[in-house]
Every structure is written in C-alpha cells, then in structure tokens.
Amino acid sequence: MTSSVLYFEELDQSSLPLVGGKGANLAEMTKAGFPVPEGFCITTQAYKALISSSPEMNKLLKELNTMNTNDLQHLRHLGKSIREHIEHLEMPSQLRDDIIEAWKKTGEEYPYAVRSSATAEDLPTASFAGQQDTYLNVYGEKELLYYVRNCWASLFTDRAIAYRAKNKFNHDQVHLSVVVQRMVQPDISGVMFTADPTTGHRHVTSIDASFGLGEAIVSGIVSADLYKVKSGEIISKRVSEKKIAVLPLTNGGTETKPIPIEQQKKQALSDQLIIELAKLGKKIENHYGSPQDIEFCVEGEEMFIVQSRPITSLYPLPDLPQQPLHVLVSLGHIQMMTDAMKPLGISVFKTIAPKPFLQESGGRLFIDPTSILQTKWGRKILPIILNNMDESMSRAVEAFIQRPEFRKIPAEKKPLRPKLRLLRPILKDVFLKLFKHDPSLAKAQVETVMEKVAHTVSNDLNSQTGVSRIEEVKNQLEQVVGHVSKIVANPITLMITTRVLRKMLFRITESDYEFNQLTKSLPGNIMSEMGLELGDLADSLRDSPEVEEYLKSAKDETFYEGLLMVQGGDAFKESFEAFIEKYGMRCAGEIDITRPRWREKPTLMVSTILGHKRNLKPNEHRAKYEQGLKEVAEARRSVFQKMGHKGLNKIKKKFMARLIEVYRHMGGLREHHKHLITIVLDDCKQALLNEANTMVKKGILLETEDIYYLTLDELIELATGTFEQNVESLVKKRKEHDAWCQTLNQPRVMTSEGEIITGTVREGDFPEGALVGNPVSGGVVEGRARVVYKPEEANLNEGEILIANHTDPGWTPLFQTAKALVTEVGGLMTHGSVVAREYGIPAVVGIDDAMQKIKDGQWIRVDGDHGFVEIITDENDHKRT
C-alpha cells in the first residue's frame, strides 16, 4: 500500500495534513478502540498529484484566490469550471489500482460511504462541516471511482468556496482526502453533542435521533427526537413525529420513504441506549480533551461511531474549576464594549480591578459575583444594581439565584461588616450628597480631584524611562480604584436618586414623561459639553469649504500639516487641537487601552463632524441645549402643580425639589469618573508606546503595536531581558487567537460549567412580530434604520434611527443627529440611555441580535414608552422619504 491509500489503522490524529480532519478523526478513534466501521483514506498526496498534473488548474486557483467572493455570479461560474475540470482529469493508473486493492481487502461485497475530508475541516476553531460532499451506499468498483472523483470536485462547490473565503483560508492551501468507509445498515442514526450546543452546558449531552440513515437529520427533512443526559441520567426527552426516513437501496444509493404510522411517534432510542450512548460520547470527549459533535448509528443493539469533530460554536470556558458552581457576568456588557480585548488591554484591566472578581474567557473579561450572591444582602442588591446596567443581565442573574443547586449553598449570615468598613466613607458621602451638601458644588470638587490626579500621573510617568517607566505604569494603574473612590459617591448617588425619583414621578404623573424631561441639558455633563464643542467645530466649516473638502480625504499621518495647506485650515486646526487637548483621550471602546484614541487618529472624528454639519442647522446644537433647559423648567412646574399645595404636600414638594436638584447635578457628573480613568489610561498608553518604540529600535520588537499582544508583566520581563519565549512567535500566535476571539459573541451571563443563562423574556402586550427590549427613554417615533458598527464609520443622516450593539462616550457625537436609539446591550443607567434622555430621543435597549434583525435602511417604529421596535414593511418606504 502506497502513501496515496492508507487504512485507518495506519493513521491517527497527527495525520490531518495527509487525510484531512474527518479521516484523521476516524483513524484516531479506530486506534483508540472506539466502535468505528473499518475503512481507508485516499490521501491528499493523491489529490495534489491529480491537481499538479494540470497547468490549467493552477490558473483557475489563482483566479479564485483573487476574485471578489461577493460577486456570486462570478463565484458560481468559476466554481463550476473548476469542478468540471477536475471531473475530466485522468486518474493516474497506479492510484486507481491502489484504491481497488484497498476496497477489495476491506470487502468488495459491502456497500460504502465515500466521504470528503479536507485539511481545513473538523478543526478546533472551524468545523467546515457539510462543505464538501458525501455519497452513501456506494456499491461496486466503477461507482466507487466515480464518487471519489466527485468528492475531489466538491472541494469547489459554491458553499465550500464561500465558507473558506469567510474563514480566510486560501483555496490552494486546502487539500482533499477521500474517506472510504464500510457502511452500516442502521436502524437508527443521529447526532450527539457532548456539551449542550444551545446553552453551552458542558455536563449536558444532547442527542438527536431518528430512524434510518442520519442523512434525514443532517439535511433537516425530519424532526428528530431530542434527548438530554446529565450525570448519567436522562433529564429531558422530546419525542417527535418522524414521518420519513432515508434508507439504503439494495443495489446502491438511497431512497426517502414514509415511516409506518404506528412507528412515527415511537421513541427512536431506548432509555438504556440513550444512557449508553451518552457514556460513550463522554469517553470520546475525554479522549480528545474537548466537547465533541459525534455522528452515530445503531444496528440492532450495536452502536457505531461514524464521525467526531470538535464543537466549534461553544463559548470558551474561563480558567476556573467547573465545580463548585460559579456565575459570571460580562464586564463588556456593563462597560458597553463587547468586542474582544487584546492581551495588554486585559492585563491593564486586571491590574486596575480587584483580582478575585475577574475571569478571562474568549478575549473578554467576566466578573465573578458568586461570593456576593451567596449572601442574603447580595442576592437582593446585586440584581437591582445590574438592572440599571443591563436589564436582561439582571433577569439572568435572578434566574440563576433561584436554581436549587445554587440555593443549597448556605448564605453567609454576617458578611457585611468587613465590607462596610471599606464602604463606610463612600456611603457617608452618598448620604451627605442626598440630604445635606449643595449639589451644585460637586462639580468643582470633582474637577479638583481629577486635575490633581492627572498632574501626578503625568509627572510620575514622564520622569521615568525604560523598565522603571513600565513598572510605574503598573503602579499608576493599581491606584486607579483609589482615585475613583474619591468621586464614586456621585454616580452612586445618581443611581439612588434615579430609582427614587422615577418611582415618585410615575406615582404622581402616571408616566415617565416628566422624568425624561428632567434629564435634558444636565449641568456640567462632560459629554454634553463635548458634544456642544464638536458642534461648534462643525459650524466653523460652514465658511470654510476647502477645509471640509480636505477632511473628506485627510490622513492621520499628515492630518494637521494638511490643514495648513488649505484656506481656513489654520483656524480650524487651532480649534480642533483645543478640542483634542480636552477630549483626545476618548474613543469608542475606550476601556481597552489598545483602542486608538482620537488624539492618535484624528480622522476618527471626521465622519461625525461632517455629519453634524450636514444634518444640523447653524447653532442648532446649542439651541437644542437651551430648549432642553426650558423643558426642564416646564417639567418642574408641571410636577409641582400636580402635587398641590396643602398639608403634607408642602413637605413632599420640598423633598421633590431637593431630589430633582441632586438628580440633575449628579447626572451631570455621571461620566466624570470614567473620564478620569481614560485620562490615566491615555497617559499610561503613551508611556508604553514610547517604550515600545525604543524596543523596536533595539530589535526586540518588530512593530510598536506588538506590545498589544503582551501583558504588563511580560513587557517588564522584556525590558529587563528576562523574557524566555520567542517574542515574534508568541505575538503571531496571539494575533491569530485574537482574530478568532473577535468572531465570538460574548454571553451576558454564563456559569463555570459553560452554560449561558438568558433569564426570562420581558412580558407585555406587544404587537405581533415586535422586537422586545427595555424602555429607557420615552417617546414613539418612526424613521429609517441606520445600522452602525463603528462610530467613526457612521453615515448617519438627519432623522435616522441609530441601531448599534452598544454605545459608550465615543458615540456621544452621533446623538445630535439620531432620531432614536436601539441597542443590543444596555440598561436604564448606561451611557446611551442617559444620553438619549438628555437629548430627548426615544430609546429601547437590550434587544438581542437587533443589528441582524433590523436591516440597514428599513423603516421602523421605536416605542420608547413600552420598550419595543416594529419593522414596517419595505413597500411603505417610498411613501416616507
């Protein structure tokens, strides 16, 4: 037997380059003693030899690698040309003889499955399942050779080409092996996942099963039974009505036949077989060391495994024991930044935050509040706090708290005392701000703290060089929580006053209208001030058309120099530099230190400035702010008028007046603590980049931004010469890992067992088909949807509704133009919600997959009073332009 044809027994998992993912896995399981039907593989060497025999093939592959895969017509034409070319290539006689010899030795009397097995297939990060073809119940020499050739050609089906392009695999770097495997004549077939593919629970095995061949399940033409097993026990069964089955024909091929009526509602697998199959699945999982997607079949009472591949859709587990059970909440959803973070960004955040509460998974950070939820006070307070940040997250945590396995853990009876010692100064400050201190003085006090911290951080970092500067960065980051604690009483006070004021106003007015009005034009709000100054910048372009034209094609590297080359550019440059001096440390996703700041890439602001100028009238932004102040005064008058003037109402009015003043002044300061963090992060980043530039000059790093893929401790080791790994290799590996992490969707709440908890859906009387979220800013409007992934790329026009995953301060400038806001992430007190109320636009947050469900350009209705979005039919679009 040559290297072109090898039996399963001659191969193992390391043979992937030779026999592809499917062949390597079947061989590995065969050698491990699992019940796999025997067979052999026609190796990738055979495929390469066939392809290399044709000069034309090389030209076709080159064209495929350079084509625009979005051009579906070209893709279909080219794919068809390649398939036809392969089908007409002559198979080498030696290869033909080797295939027939292996077939006869395995048993020419048997039917066979002829299965494609690509080298980019059944991988830990991409399954490529179903992209190439499989042929079942193949009899005879002629048919075998025919379908082998068809398998080779199926490497270039339209779906396979598109899938490789999406996963960034070069078409000439993926090779095909063909698996020839003796077919079992199954009574029952199915698919088993050794971790629940829906919830991610690592201890739940999910089994789909039906009668006949598994093709019926894979192709979706039958509703299979669904069984779930946990810890050796069946925890759920859903027996479906199985009307048809795919069955093998005597002379080859398959047919789809109706299942006898008396058998259609019968449970396909017996309970005993379900449990035995789940045990076998866990053995296979343990062998591979990761959850598996397994194809199986049952002939009589005998089980066979015909495929096993890693489950690639599971969100990765953190480095945390699965037991005892822990719950993890997404820091990204709380901070409005759900993208994956690079290693330096994660390292920085872990340096800032209290160590025991943070866990890393999939390039994201999670907070572990399990110990807090084990206390009575924690179970009451934490869901309330989370509700302000993300209502869906709060409901998920509530669902977790009610679980019997978690309730069994006894609550601590006296855990509050040590925590109160740390919180006492902050709680005292909150009390004084609520009931005694003049709230209008808080802004000056906060700014004094911020100026002192900013001056100290800058001086301390600039006075150091080399390893001592990197160590000083770490030292400054470790002090951030201490700095924030000096001003954190303000947002805490805001959370309390928001909750109390909203309830009181609703009781008086029976709506959220007055509450939303009182949020407008908050005094001292740093984001509002930034928005106003940005509007002034945009207005300055009205008399400088040359500057406006220049900005449309400006480059970061020559941004300021280019301004001096156009008429009016010097004046705009001066104003823009003043803006950047105050706000240049901000950006979208700014909690990640590796994200480019506005000061680093000034063109990030261009789209917003031009959009502001295009969509708003001169000075309209300041007129809106002044109008907001008038509406606040009117809302106050309305509230007090409805409260009346007699008896206890005088006392209530006095308390209401105090509450409104505290709410508005604290609301104006809600972003200051985060602004302070961004100032520190910006100074630390500039210090690290300076040191990275030095490392590049010394040849330690290839590029300055390579530091983003190293941790702070690794940078210190690098600077001291004690770093023992190959830096270039490590950075390359981490870049690849980061690219994979960017493809993952971070769950809001998950357990240490990998289970994603979603909680209950908010109930209500909603229109049919409505997308339900959480109402955070009142009003009902209709408009055209504008789906925005990055604020710097937004082309938001006047009257359009902003659809985003989330917003943070880097998105603030877009609110001047947006007619309403819809986000996938958020709560009552998150950035977008507060800003939407301040700008007086309706907002609904927490709509899962809003960016996929709402298409760019659709006409939609946003109901910020009740918390839902309706998609209005496209046919009406022309009537609403």
Secondary structure as GFF3:
##gff-version 3
##sequence-region A 1 881
A	DSSP	beta_strand	5	7	.	.	.	ID=ss1
A	DSSP	three_ten_helix	8	10	.	.	.	ID=ss2
A	DSSP	three_ten_helix	13	15	.	.	.	ID=ss3
A	DSSP	alpha_helix	16	31	.	.	.	ID=ss4
A	DSSP	beta_strand	39	42	.	.	.	ID=ss5
A	DSSP	alpha_helix	44	52	.	.	.	ID=ss6
A	DSSP	alpha_helix	55	66	.	.	.	ID=ss7
A	DSSP	alpha_helix	72	87	.	.	.	ID=ss8
A	DSSP	alpha_helix	93	107	.	.	.	ID=ss9
A	DSSP	beta_strand	112	118	.	.	.	ID=ss10
A	DSSP	beta_strand	134	138	.	.	.	ID=ss11
A	DSSP	alpha_helix	141	153	.	.	.	ID=ss12
A	DSSP	three_ten_helix	154	156	.	.	.	ID=ss13
A	DSSP	alpha_helix	158	166	.	.	.	ID=ss14
A	DSSP	three_ten_helix	171	173	.	.	.	ID=ss15
A	DSSP	beta_strand	176	182	.	.	.	ID=ss16
A	DSSP	beta_strand	188	193	.	.	.	ID=ss17
A	DSSP	beta_strand	204	211	.	.	.	ID=ss18
A	DSSP	alpha_helix	215	218	.	.	.	ID=ss19
A	DSSP	beta_strand	225	230	.	.	.	ID=ss20
A	DSSP	beta_strand	233	238	.	.	.	ID=ss21
A	DSSP	beta_strand	244	248	.	.	.	ID=ss22
A	DSSP	beta_strand	254	258	.	.	.	ID=ss23
A	DSSP	alpha_helix	261	264	.	.	.	ID=ss24
A	DSSP	alpha_helix	271	288	.	.	.	ID=ss25
A	DSSP	beta_strand	292	299	.	.	.	ID=ss26
A	DSSP	beta_strand	302	310	.	.	.	ID=ss27
A	DSSP	beta_strand	327	330	.	.	.	ID=ss28
A	DSSP	alpha_helix	331	335	.	.	.	ID=ss29
A	DSSP	alpha_helix	343	352	.	.	.	ID=ss30
A	DSSP	three_ten_helix	355	357	.	.	.	ID=ss31
A	DSSP	beta_strand	358	361	.	.	.	ID=ss32
A	DSSP	beta_strand	364	367	.	.	.	ID=ss33
A	DSSP	alpha_helix	370	373	.	.	.	ID=ss34
A	DSSP	alpha_helix	376	389	.	.	.	ID=ss35
A	DSSP	alpha_helix	391	401	.	.	.	ID=ss36
A	DSSP	alpha_helix	404	407	.	.	.	ID=ss37
A	DSSP	alpha_helix	416	435	.	.	.	ID=ss38
A	DSSP	three_ten_helix	439	441	.	.	.	ID=ss39
A	DSSP	alpha_helix	442	462	.	.	.	ID=ss40
A	DSSP	alpha_helix	466	478	.	.	.	ID=ss41
A	DSSP	alpha_helix	480	485	.	.	.	ID=ss42
A	DSSP	alpha_helix	489	509	.	.	.	ID=ss43
A	DSSP	alpha_helix	513	518	.	.	.	ID=ss44
A	DSSP	alpha_helix	526	540	.	.	.	ID=ss45
A	DSSP	three_ten_helix	541	543	.	.	.	ID=ss46
A	DSSP	alpha_helix	545	551	.	.	.	ID=ss47
A	DSSP	three_ten_helix	556	558	.	.	.	ID=ss48
A	DSSP	alpha_helix	559	563	.	.	.	ID=ss49
A	DSSP	alpha_helix	569	583	.	.	.	ID=ss50
A	DSSP	three_ten_helix	602	605	.	.	.	ID=ss51
A	DSSP	alpha_helix	606	615	.	.	.	ID=ss52
A	DSSP	alpha_helix	620	643	.	.	.	ID=ss53
A	DSSP	alpha_helix	648	668	.	.	.	ID=ss54
A	DSSP	alpha_helix	672	697	.	.	.	ID=ss55
A	DSSP	three_ten_helix	704	709	.	.	.	ID=ss56
A	DSSP	alpha_helix	712	720	.	.	.	ID=ss57
A	DSSP	alpha_helix	727	741	.	.	.	ID=ss58
A	DSSP	beta_strand	749	751	.	.	.	ID=ss59
A	DSSP	beta_strand	771	772	.	.	.	ID=ss60
A	DSSP	beta_strand	774	777	.	.	.	ID=ss61
A	DSSP	beta_strand	780	787	.	.	.	ID=ss62
A	DSSP	three_ten_helix	791	793	.	.	.	ID=ss63
A	DSSP	beta_strand	800	804	.	.	.	ID=ss64
A	DSSP	three_ten_helix	809	816	.	.	.	ID=ss65
A	DSSP	beta_strand	820	823	.	.	.	ID=ss66
A	DSSP	alpha_helix	831	839	.	.	.	ID=ss67
A	DSSP	beta_strand	843	845	.	.	.	ID=ss68
A	DSSP	alpha_helix	850	853	.	.	.	ID=ss69
A	DSSP	beta_strand	859	863	.	.	.	ID=ss70
A	DSSP	beta_strand	868	872	.	.	.	ID=ss71
A	DSSP	three_ten_helix	874	880	.	.	.	ID=ss72
###
